[in-house]
Amino acid sequence: MDEIRQISELGEIEYHLTVVEFDFLWNRRTTLQEQSRMDNMIKIIDAFEENRWQNQKASRTNSACI
């Protein structure tokens, strides 16, 4: 659960840095350690994007009620 909370608190800058690092690793031959890191990064990226989508959806719903 702590990991999910940390992901939801991930800032926009950290998100973009993680995406850049993932893209860098994606375009090269990677070690097993780097592949493991990429697995973790994609979880973080997916969770951040899901959280952002949920926040946008809630924001649209709240503005429709006003």
C-alpha positions in Angstrom: 0.0 0.0 0.0 2.9 2.4 0.7 4.1 2.0 -2.8 0.7 3.0 -4.2 0.7 6.1 -2.0 4.2 7.0 -3.1 3.1 6.6 -6.8 0.1 8.8 -6.4 2.3 11.5 -4.8 4.8 11.3 -7.7 5.2 14.7 -9.1 4.9 15.7 -12.7 8.7 16.2 -13.1 9.5 12.8 -11.6 7.0 11.2 -13.9 8.6 12.8 -17.0 12.1 11.8 -15.8 10.9 8.2 -15.3 9.4 8.2 -18.8 12.7 9.5 -20.3 14.8 6.9 -18.5 12.4 4.2 -19.6 12.6 5.3 -23.2 16.4 5.5 -23.0 16.5 1.9 -21.7 13.9 0.7 -24.2 16.2 1.7 -27.1 19.2 -0.3 -26.1 20.3 -3.8 -25.1 19.6 -4.1 -21.4 20.9 -6.2 -18.5 18.7 -8.3 -16.3 19.0 -5.6 -13.6 17.9 -2.9 -16.1 15.0 -5.0 -17.3 13.9 -5.4 -13.7 14.1 -1.6 -13.2 12.1 -1.1 -16.4 9.4 -3.5 -15.0 9.2 -1.3 -11.9 9.2 1.9 -13.9 6.3 0.8 -16.1 4.3 0.1 -13.0 5.0 3.6 -11.7 4.2 5.2 -15.1 0.9 3.3 -15.4 -0.1 4.1 -11.8 0.7 7.8 -12.3 -1.3 8.0 -15.5 -4.2 6.1 -14.0 -4.2 8.5 -11.0 -4.0 11.5 -13.3 -6.9 10.1 -15.4 -9.0 9.6 -12.2 -8.3 13.1 -11.1 -9.3 14.6 -14.5 -12.4 12.5 -14.5 -13.4 13.6 -10.9 -12.6 17.2 -11.9 -14.9 17.1 -14.9 -17.6 15.5 -12.8 -17.3 18.2 -10.1 -17.4 21.0 -12.7 -20.5 19.6 -14.3 -22.3 19.7 -10.9 -21.5 23.4 -10.3 
